[in-house]
Amino acid sequence: MVFGAFVVMWVLLRWDDTRLAETLALGGFGLIASAVGFYAGAAAYQDVRLWPRRPADYAAAQPTQEGDHV
């Protein structure tokens, strides 16, 4: 992500408006977007597949009856 941000900032500050600069900026944004997407997908996979809940955890997560006060 740092490299992608560096590329985008370099293009914004140093280069003229050319097709190559546009392509580099889009590549930098694509690199950042793919890193964020991969991180979010890996975190979701870890939550669902690598840390399965036990049946006791489901019972504790169920809502209580309306008259029950703890």
N, C-alpha and C positions, 0 to 999 in steps of 0.2 A: 504494500500500500504506500509505503514511503517513496519507493521508486516511481510508482504511478503519479503520485502527487508532485514529485520532483520534475517529471517530464512535463506535466501540465503547466506547472509554474514556469519552467524554462521556456516553453513555447509562448506563454502569455507575456513574459517580460522581455525576451530576446529576439524572437523571430518576427518577420513580416507576415502579412496575411497571404500564405501560399497553400497550395494543396498538400504539400508535405507537412507543414505545420498543423493543418487540420487533421491529417491522418495520425500524426503523433499524439495530438491531444485526444482524439477519439480512442486511440490505443491505451493511453494512460487512464482515461475514464473507464474503459473496458476492463483493464487490469484491476482497478479499485473495485468495480462492481463484482467481478468474479471472485475476488478475495472475500468480500463481505458475504456474498451468496454461499460460498463454500463454508465459511465459518458458521453461518446460521444453519445450514443443512447438517453439518457435522454435530453441532450442539443439539439439534432436534433428534438426530439419530442416537446420540449418546443418551439423551433423556429417555427415549422410548425403548431402545434395544439393549443397551449396556447396563442400565440400572432398573431392572424390572421390579415392580412393587410386589410385596408379599400380600396374601389375602387379608392379613390383619391391618395393613395400611388402608385397604379399601373400606373396612368396617369403621375405622377411625375417621375417615373422610365423609361418611354419610351424615346428612343433616339430622339433628335430633328432633324429637316430637315437640309440638308447639308448647306443651305444658311443662316440659323438662327444663329446669334451670340448674345450671352448674354453679 
